[in-house]
Amino acid sequence: MTFSPHLNSARGFTLLETVIVILLLAIASAGIINLNGGLFTNASQIRNLQINTQLLQACAERVMAVRRLSGFIDAPDYDTVCEAMPLVASGSNKFTVTTTLNYTGSSCPIGATCQWVDIRVNNAVGEVGPITLQLMKY
């Protein structure tokens, strides 16, 4: 029997080479999966920050609406105004609204009565804010 030289020179991958390639692919895929898990955590934190920012804006708009409809209130209760918003029904978000009556800082025009309103949102994630409003009555 004669052997063809082409059959003897043909080589494939050995078992050891195949195992090493599979091991390297497993390590690379584990690293990629770990990075994607961090991305989802950051996305959740960003979503919570966006929700809290929208709640701050809604409370500020609510305060401005009460001011527009009721006029300048000498002793406002803006905490109750913001807590009564329908979007806060879950109870996990708590507003802290601090009102400084008769504010006399440099931004208050001469002859005006000013109120300084700081709005913050507190929840399980943390605190966002303040948004500061200055209400004036001439």
C-alpha positions as CSV (number, residue, x, y, z in Angstrom):
1,M,0.0,0.0,0.0
2,T,1.2,3.4,-0.8
3,F,0.4,6.4,1.4
4,S,-0.3,9.7,-0.1
5,P,1.9,12.5,1.3
6,H,-1.1,14.8,1.4
7,L,-2.9,12.7,4.0
8,N,0.0,12.6,6.4
9,S,0.7,16.4,6.2
10,A,-2.9,17.4,7.0
11,R,-3.2,18.7,10.5
12,G,-6.2,19.8,12.6
13,F,-6.6,21.4,16.0
14,T,-5.6,19.3,18.9
15,L,-7.9,18.9,21.9
16,L,-5.7,21.1,24.0
17,E,-5.8,24.0,21.5
18,T,-9.6,23.7,21.4
19,V,-10.0,23.7,25.2
20,I,-7.7,26.8,25.4
21,V,-9.8,28.7,22.8
22,I,-13.1,27.8,24.6
23,L,-11.6,28.9,28.0
24,L,-10.5,32.3,26.5
25,L,-14.0,32.8,25.0
26,A,-15.6,32.0,28.4
27,I,-13.4,34.6,30.2
28,A,-14.1,37.3,27.5
29,S,-17.9,36.6,27.7
30,A,-17.8,36.8,31.5
31,G,-16.2,40.2,31.3
32,I,-18.8,41.4,28.8
33,I,-21.7,40.2,31.0
34,N,-20.2,41.9,34.0
35,L,-20.0,45.2,32.2
36,N,-23.6,44.9,31.0
37,G,-24.8,44.3,34.6
38,G,-23.2,47.6,35.6
39,L,-24.9,49.4,32.8
40,F,-28.3,48.2,34.0
41,T,-27.6,49.4,37.5
42,N,-26.6,52.9,36.2
43,A,-29.7,53.0,34.0
44,S,-31.8,52.4,37.1
45,Q,-30.1,55.2,39.0
46,I,-30.5,57.6,36.1
47,R,-34.2,56.7,35.8
48,N,-34.7,57.5,39.5
49,L,-32.9,60.8,39.1
50,Q,-35.1,61.7,36.1
51,I,-38.3,60.8,38.0
52,N,-37.2,62.9,41.0
53,T,-36.3,65.8,38.7
54,Q,-39.7,65.6,37.1
55,L,-41.3,65.6,40.6
56,L,-39.4,68.7,41.5
57,Q,-40.5,70.4,38.4
58,A,-44.2,69.4,38.9
59,C,-44.1,70.7,42.5
60,A,-42.6,74.0,41.4
61,E,-45.3,74.3,38.7
62,R,-47.9,73.5,41.3
63,V,-46.6,76.2,43.6
64,M,-46.6,78.7,40.7
65,A,-50.2,77.7,39.8
66,V,-51.4,78.2,43.4
67,R,-49.7,81.6,43.4
68,R,-51.3,82.5,40.1
69,L,-54.8,81.4,41.2
70,S,-54.8,82.5,44.9
71,G,-52.5,85.5,44.7
72,F,-49.7,86.2,47.1
73,I,-50.4,84.1,50.3
74,D,-48.9,85.6,53.5
75,A,-48.5,82.2,55.2
76,P,-48.5,79.5,52.4
77,D,-48.5,75.8,53.0
78,Y,-46.7,74.6,49.9
79,D,-45.8,71.2,51.5
80,T,-49.5,70.3,51.5
81,V,-49.9,71.6,47.9
82,C,-47.0,69.4,46.6
83,E,-48.0,66.3,48.7
84,A,-51.5,66.5,47.3
85,M,-50.4,66.0,43.7
86,P,-51.8,62.8,42.2
87,L,-48.4,61.6,41.1
88,V,-47.2,61.3,44.6
89,A,-49.8,58.7,45.5
90,S,-47.1,56.0,46.0
91,G,-45.9,57.6,49.2
92,S,-42.3,56.8,48.5
93,N,-41.5,60.4,47.6
94,K,-41.6,63.1,50.2
95,F,-41.4,66.8,49.5
96,T,-39.6,69.2,51.7
97,V,-40.7,72.8,50.9
98,T,-39.1,75.5,52.9
99,T,-40.6,79.0,52.6
100,T,-38.8,82.1,53.9
101,L,-41.5,84.7,54.5
102,N,-40.5,88.4,54.0
103,Y,-37.3,87.5,52.3
104,T,-35.1,90.6,52.1
105,G,-32.1,89.4,50.1
106,S,-30.4,91.4,47.4
107,S,-32.6,89.9,44.7
108,C,-35.8,91.2,46.2
109,P,-36.6,94.6,44.6
110,I,-37.1,97.7,46.7
111,G,-40.8,98.1,47.6
112,A,-41.7,94.5,47.1
113,T,-42.6,91.7,49.6
114,C,-40.7,88.5,48.7
115,Q,-40.9,84.9,49.6
116,W,-38.1,82.4,49.0
117,V,-39.3,78.9,48.4
118,D,-36.9,75.9,48.4
119,I,-38.3,72.6,47.1
120,R,-36.6,69.2,47.6
121,V,-37.6,65.6,47.0
122,N,-36.6,62.8,49.4
123,N,-37.0,59.1,48.7
124,A,-35.3,55.8,49.2
125,V,-32.6,56.7,46.6
126,G,-31.7,60.0,48.2
127,E,-32.4,63.7,48.0
128,V,-32.7,65.8,44.9
129,G,-32.9,69.5,44.8
130,P,-33.3,72.2,45.7
131,I,-35.3,74.2,43.2
132,T,-35.5,77.7,44.5
133,L,-38.4,80.1,43.6
134,Q,-38.6,83.7,44.5
135,L,-42.2,85.0,44.7
136,M,-42.8,88.7,44.8
137,K,-45.7,91.0,45.6
138,Y,-45.5,94.7,44.7
